[in-house]
Amino acid sequence: QSKLKESLDEVVESCVNRVGVDVNLASEELLKYVSGLNRLIAANIVNYRNQHGAFPSREALLKVPGLGEKKYQLCAGFLRIPEGQNPLDNSSVHPERYELVKKMATELKTTLNELIGNSVLIRSIDQKKFISDDVGLPTIEDILQELEKPGRDPRAEFKYARFDEKVMEIKDLKEGMILEGTVTNVTNFGAFVDIGVHQDGLVHISELANRFVDDPKKVVKVGQVVKVKVIKVDVELKRISLSMKLGEGPSEPKGARSVKTAKAPDSKDLAKKFSQTKENEKQKLKTYKPKFNIRQIMK
């Protein structure tokens, strides 16, 4: 369990420092994962915020007990203040680079507020002019990228299934129902989908698509939101069979030739055609005249 907790802490810390946190809303539990902070300082930040109100700027964090200059340098870039006194406080640009950004704005004869988020102005900046012994080109590129989309969340949009409010338990399921669910597991024989009834349903490999599927992992993945149709329910055994084939019929693979289904001929038509054929053969025999003389052959 200690190793599991250690791994979990590492993942949370990595996520927090990559996304950043709103210092005026974050809890003590979340703040302790920010680079340079610990549980004690996180508690001090929350207490100071409760006593003095929201932080107006990153610089105001230096008033928090236990948060000295060194720790401030480590944590400042990850603590965001969306409606602070300085617009850069809502970005991942570190305070020690604020002067550099101000110089960029002055170069373009504009203000910070007008520069931030303005792609045209930002892309017109001559990056080489601002390279120095302390700041290299990669750092400048990172700063400009952040200025273009300040406070952006690097995480992809989280999608979740919208469960049917009328379907709460397995007994509420009816064959033919179309529901939304989330893929919870993918196996060699199909995929399990959570449809909100406390029991995952199975979409067999043959029901994943209107085409041949050799590997379910090529069609679905864990966490994917899918629409499924209920095809069978066994309440006693708690088994739910689902299908992702929502169309009316199977679709043909690309490049496949279409096959027309021939209609079986009627038996009366067959008898009539056979009779006509037989009569035609008799007529041919009656009118047939051989080109050779049989008597000459006998000689």
MARSE-31740 format. One record per residue (C-alpha): residue in one letter; x, y, z; residue number from 0. Coordinates in steps of 0.25 Angstrom, whole numbers, plus 5000, padded with zeros to 4 digits. Example, Ala and Ser with C-alpha at 12.3 -4.5 7.8 and 13.67 -1.06 7.14 Angstrom:
! residues 2
REC  type  east  north    up  seq
REC     A  5049   4982  5031    0
REC     S  5055   4996  5029    1
! end
This chain:
! residues 299
REC  type  east  north    up  seq
REC     Q  5000   5000  5000    0
REC     S  5012   5009  5003    1
REC     K  5017   5007  4989    2
REC     L  5003   5010  4983    3
REC     K  5001   5023  4991    4
REC     E  5015   5027  4986    5
REC     S  5012   5025  4972    6
REC     L  4998   5032  4973    7
REC     D  5005   5044  4980    8
REC     E  5015   5045  4968    9
REC     V  5003   5044  4958   10
REC     V  4995   5055  4965   11
REC     E  5007   5064  4967   12
REC     S  5011   5063  4952   13
REC     C  4997   5066  4948   14
REC     V  4996   5078  4958   15
REC     N  5009   5084  4953   16
REC     R  5005   5082  4939   17
REC     V  4991   5088  4939   18
REC     G  4993   5098  4951   19
REC     V  4984   5102  4962   20
REC     D  4975   5114  4965   21
REC     V  4982   5119  4978   22
REC     N  4969   5125  4983   23
REC     L  4960   5113  4981   24
REC     A  4970   5101  4983   25
REC     S  4969   5093  4996   26
REC     E  4980   5089  5005   27
REC     E  4980   5075  5000   28
REC     L  4982   5080  4986   29
REC     L  4992   5091  4989   30
REC     K  5002   5082  4996   31
REC     Y  5005   5075  4983   32
REC     V  5010   5088  4977   33
REC     S  5025   5089  4975   34
REC     G  5032   5096  4986   35
REC     L  5020   5094  4996   36
REC     N  5017   5084  5007   37
REC     R  5005   5081  5016   38
REC     L  5009   5092  5026   39
REC     I  5011   5103  5016   40
REC     A  4998   5099  5009   41
REC     A  4990   5100  5022   42
REC     N  4996   5114  5024   43
REC     I  4992   5118  5010   44
REC     V  4978   5114  5013   45
REC     N  4978   5120  5027   46
REC     Y  4983   5133  5021   47
REC     R  4973   5133  5010   48
REC     N  4962   5131  5020   49
REC     Q  4966   5143  5029   50
REC     H  4970   5153  5018   51
REC     G  4962   5149  5006   52
REC     A  4966   5145  4992   53
REC     F  4981   5148  4988   54
REC     P  4981   5160  4979   55
REC     S  4994   5156  4972   56
REC     R  5005   5145  4973   57
REC     E  5014   5155  4980   58
REC     A  5004   5155  4992   59
REC     L  5008   5140  4994   60
REC     L  5021   5145  5001   61
REC     K  5012   5150  5013   62
REC     V  5009   5135  5016   63
REC     P  5016   5130  5028   64
REC     G  5027   5120  5024   65
REC     L  5026   5123  5009   66
REC     G  5040   5130  5007   67
REC     E  5047   5135  4995   68
REC     K  5052   5121  4991   69
REC     K  5039   5114  4992   70
REC     Y  5032   5125  4985   71
REC     Q  5042   5124  4973   72
REC     L  5038   5109  4972   73
REC     C  5023   5110  4974   74
REC     A  5019   5123  4967   75
REC     G  5018   5118  4953   76
REC     F  5008   5108  4957   77
REC     L  4999   5116  4965   78
REC     R  4989   5124  4957   79
REC     I  4981   5136  4960   80
REC     P  4970   5138  4949   81
REC     E  4965   5152  4953   82
REC     G  4978   5157  4959   83
REC     Q  4984   5171  4958   84
REC     N  4994   5166  4948   85
REC     P  4989   5158  4935   86
REC     L  5001   5150  4935   87
REC     D  4997   5144  4949   88
REC     N  4987   5135  4941   89
REC     S  4998   5129  4933   90
REC     S  5009   5119  4934   91
REC     V  5019   5130  4932   92
REC     H  5028   5131  4944   93
REC     P  5029   5145  4951   94
REC     E  5044   5146  4949   95
REC     R  5040   5147  4934   96
REC     Y  5030   5158  4935   97
REC     E  5040   5169  4932   98
REC     L  5044   5161  4919   99
REC     V  5029   5161  4915  100
REC     K  5027   5176  4918  101
REC     K  5039   5179  4909  102
REC     M  5032   5171  4898  103
REC     A  5020   5179  4900  104
REC     T  5028   5192  4900  105
REC     E  5035   5188  4887  106
REC     L  5021   5186  4880  107
REC     K  5016   5199  4886  108
REC     T  5005   5192  4893  109
REC     T  5000   5188  4907  110
REC     L  5001   5175  4914  111
REC     N  4986   5173  4914  112
REC     E  4986   5176  4899  113
REC     L  4997   5167  4896  114
REC     I  4992   5154  4904  115
REC     G  4984   5146  4895  116
REC     N  4986   5154  4883  117
REC     S  4992   5144  4873  118
REC     V  4995   5154  4862  119
REC     L  5004   5163  4871  120
REC     I  5011   5151  4878  121
REC     R  5015   5145  4865  122
REC     S  5020   5158  4860  123
REC     I  5031   5158  4872  124
REC     D  5045   5156  4868  125
REC     Q  5049   5145  4877  126
REC     K  5064   5147  4874  127
REC     K  5064   5161  4880  128
REC     F  5061   5156  4894  129
REC     I  5071   5145  4895  130
REC     S  5081   5147  4906  131
REC     D  5091   5139  4915  132
REC     D  5079   5136  4924  133
REC     V  5068   5134  4914  134
REC     G  5070   5124  4902  135
REC     L  5061   5122  4890  136
REC     P  5053   5110  4896  137
REC     T  5049   5119  4908  138
REC     I  5045   5130  4899  139
REC     E  5037   5120  4891  140
REC     D  5030   5115  4903  141
REC     I  5026   5129  4908  142
REC     L  5020   5133  4895  143
REC     Q  5012   5120  4894  144
REC     E  5007   5123  4908  145
REC     L  5004   5137  4904  146
REC     E  4996   5133  4892  147
REC     K  4987   5124  4901  148
REC     P  4988   5128  4915  149
REC     G  4982   5119  4926  150
REC     R  4979   5108  4916  151
REC     D  4977   5094  4921  152
REC     P  4986   5084  4914  153
REC     R  4976   5073  4918  154
REC     A  4967   5068  4907  155
REC     E  4952   5070  4909  156
REC     F  4946   5060  4918  157
REC     K  4934   5053  4912  158
REC     Y  4925   5045  4920  159
REC     A  4913   5036  4917  160
REC     R  4899   5042  4920  161
REC     F  4891   5031  4926  162
REC     D  4876   5029  4925  163
REC     E  4870   5034  4937  164
REC     K  4859   5024  4936  165
REC     V  4868   5013  4935  166
REC     M  4874   5011  4949  167
REC     E  4875   4996  4951  168
REC     I  4876   4983  4942  169
REC     K  4861   4980  4943  170
REC     D  4858   4994  4936  171
REC     L  4865   4989  4924  172
REC     K  4857   4986  4912  173
REC     E  4861   4979  4899  174
REC     G  4863   4989  4888  175
REC     M  4867   5001  4897  176
REC     I  4877   5010  4891  177
REC     L  4886   5015  4903  178
REC     E  4899   5023  4905  179
REC     G  4910   5016  4913  180
REC     T  4925   5016  4916  181
REC     V  4935   5005  4912  182
REC     T  4941   4999  4924  183
REC     N  4949   4987  4919  184
REC     V  4953   4982  4905  185
REC     T  4956   4967  4903  186
REC     N  4959   4958  4892  187
REC     F  4944   4954  4891  188
REC     G  4938   4968  4892  189
REC     A  4936   4980  4901  190
REC     F  4929   4982  4914  191
REC     V  4921   4995  4915  192
REC     D  4915   5002  4928  193
REC     I  4901   5007  4925  194
REC     G  4898   5012  4939  195
REC     V  4891   4999  4945  196
REC     H  4902   4995  4954  197
REC     Q  4905   4983  4944  198
REC     D  4913   4984  4932  199
REC     G  4908   4979  4919  200
REC     L  4916   4971  4909  201
REC     V  4917   4975  4894  202
REC     H  4922   4963  4887  203
REC     I  4932   4964  4876  204
REC     S  4922   4960  4866  205
REC     E  4913   4972  4871  206
REC     L  4924   4983  4871  207
REC     A  4922   4988  4857  208
REC     N  4914   4985  4843  209
REC     R  4927   4979  4838  210
REC     F  4937   4968  4841  211
REC     V  4945   4971  4854  212
REC     D  4957   4963  4857  213
REC     D  4962   4971  4869  214
REC     P  4952   4979  4878  215
REC     K  4964   4988  4882  216
REC     K  4963   4994  4868  217
REC     V  4949   4998  4870  218
REC     V  4948   5003  4884  219
REC     K  4956   5007  4896  220
REC     V  4955   5008  4911  221
REC     G  4948   5021  4915  222
REC     Q  4941   5023  4901  223
REC     V  4927   5027  4901  224
REC     V  4918   5019  4892  225
REC     K  4904   5016  4888  226
REC     V  4898   5002  4890  227
REC     K  4886   4995  4888  228
REC     V  4880   4985  4898  229
REC     I  4878   4971  4891  230
REC     K  4877   4962  4903  231
REC     V  4875   4963  4918  232
REC     D  4876   4952  4928  233
REC     V  4872   4958  4942  234
REC     E  4874   4945  4950  235
REC     L  4889   4943  4944  236
REC     K  4891   4958  4943  237
REC     R  4895   4957  4929  238
REC     I  4893   4968  4919  239
REC     S  4896   4966  4904  240
REC     L  4898   4979  4896  241
REC     S  4901   4983  4882  242
REC     M  4907   4994  4875  243
REC     K  4901   4991  4862  244
REC     L  4891   5002  4862  245
REC     G  4888   5003  4847  246
REC     E  4877   4995  4839  247
REC     G  4887   4986  4832  248
REC     P  4901   4981  4831  249
REC     S  4910   4991  4823  250
REC     E  4920   4985  4812  251
REC     P  4935   4986  4813  252
REC     K  4941   4996  4804  253
REC     G  4944   4990  4791  254
REC     A  4935   4978  4793  255
REC     R  4925   4974  4781  256
REC     S  4911   4976  4784  257
REC     V  4903   4962  4783  258
REC     K  4889   4963  4778  259
REC     T  4880   4952  4784  260
REC     A  4873   4945  4773  261
REC     K  4858   4942  4775  262
REC     A  4855   4927  4774  263
REC     P  4847   4923  4761  264
REC     D  4833   4919  4762  265
REC     S  4830   4904  4760  266
REC     K  4819   4907  4750  267
REC     D  4828   4915  4742  268
REC     L  4839   4904  4742  269
REC     A  4829   4894  4737  270
REC     K  4824   4903  4726  271
REC     K  4838   4906  4721  272
REC     F  4841   4891  4721  273
REC     S  4829   4888  4713  274
REC     Q  4832   4898  4703  275
REC     T  4847   4893  4701  276
REC     K  4842   4879  4699  277
REC     E  4832   4883  4688  278
REC     N  4843   4891  4681  279
REC     E  4852   4879  4681  280
REC     K  4841   4870  4674  281
REC     Q  4839   4881  4664  282
REC     K  4854   4881  4661  283
REC     L  4854   4866  4659  284
REC     K  4842   4866  4649  285
REC     T  4848   4877  4640  286
REC     Y  4862   4871  4641  287
REC     K  4868   4866  4627  288
REC     P  4881   4859  4627  289
REC     K  4892   4864  4617  290
REC     F  4896   4849  4613  291
REC     N  4890   4837  4606  292
REC     I  4888   4825  4616  293
REC     R  4888   4815  4604  294
REC     Q  4901   4820  4599  295
REC     I  4907   4818  4613  296
REC     M  4902   4803  4613  297
REC     K  4909   4800  4600  298
! end
